[in-house]
Each structure stands twice: as C-alpha cells, then as structure tokens.
Amino acid sequence: MKNRRFLYLFEQKAFGVCEKIGEKLGISSNIIRLYFIYTTFLTFGSPIFFYLVLAFWMNVKKYLRLGSFKRRLTL
C-alpha cells in the first residue's frame, strides 16, 4: 500500500511523462521508466532533455485546454 502511494506521488511530481507515453503506446509505465533509466545511463544523460521537453509540452497543453474550457463557459 505504501508502495502504491509512493508511485502515485512520484507520478504527480514527475510530470507523468512515462505514464502518458505508456497510455498512448499501450505499454506499462514501469517498462518505459526502466528503458528511460537504461538509456540515460548509456547515453550519459541526454534523454533527460527529451523528458523535460515532453513535461513542458504536456503542461502547456493542459493549460491551453483549461483556457479554452474557461472561454467556452463565459460565452
């Protein structure tokens, strides 16, 4: 139970990038996290840039959706 709570907290704090990729591809997010960690070590950290770009883009998309939703409510 504590492990599930920790994973949920980690997903909330870590932008949910691996979770979203897993949903889109139909793969477990744990497998994606493992591959991400392996490739980060093998390529000396270059996937971290990719991860941060995806996290930023997901956050921007969320705010754009919220903004369009608020505009529809006021019209």
Summary of the structure (lengths in Angstrom):
residues: 75
radius of gyration: 15.4
end to end distance: 45.0
largest distance: 52.0
contacts: 159
relative contact order: 0.09
helix: 84%
strand: 0%
